[in-house]
Amino acid sequence: MAKEKFRAPAFDDIVFELRNKEYGAYKLRKRYSRHMLIALLIGIVITCTVVIGPYMNAKAAAGKTKIVREETQVEILMENLDQPTEQVAPPPPPP
């Protein structure tokens, strides 16, 4: 006698046994693992882009030559400077 493999029905099949499977919830539950896998892959791609993007940008910018300007020094002589006049606010009117 050949051994027969007994296949137990999935939980979704048990829940929707006497219900309308065309309603939409059954299809959503059947495709749940596929949707989670796609969401996981999209999340990994976005995370890798956020982590690796700045590194690649820094590597690309390192090869470029930077323009360096000559520094000039300016001397400021502080002679004969007028002192600023102190501005006094008028007193508030009496109540």
C-alpha positions, 0 to 999 in steps of 0.5 A, a space after each residue: 500500500 502506498 502511503 498517501 500524504 494527507 494535506 490539511 487545508 490552509 487556515 484561509 480555506 477553513 475560515 472561508 469555507 462557507 463564505 463568499 470567496 469572491 468578495 476580496 478578503 480571501 484573495 487579499 489573504 492568499 496574496 499576503 505573503 507575496 505583498 509582504 515580500 515585495 514590501 520587504 524588497 522595496 524597503 531593503 532597496 530604499 535603505 541601501 540607497 539611503 546608506 550607500 548614496 552619500 558614500 558614492 557621492 563622496 567618492 565621486 566628489 573626491 576625484 574632482 579638483 577644487 578651485 582654491 582662491 588666493 587669500 588676501 589680507 586686509 589691514 584695518 586701522 582703528 584711528 580717530 573713530 567717533 564714539 556712537 551717541 547713546 540713544 535714550 528712549 523717552 519715558 512712557 506717558 503717565 497713566 
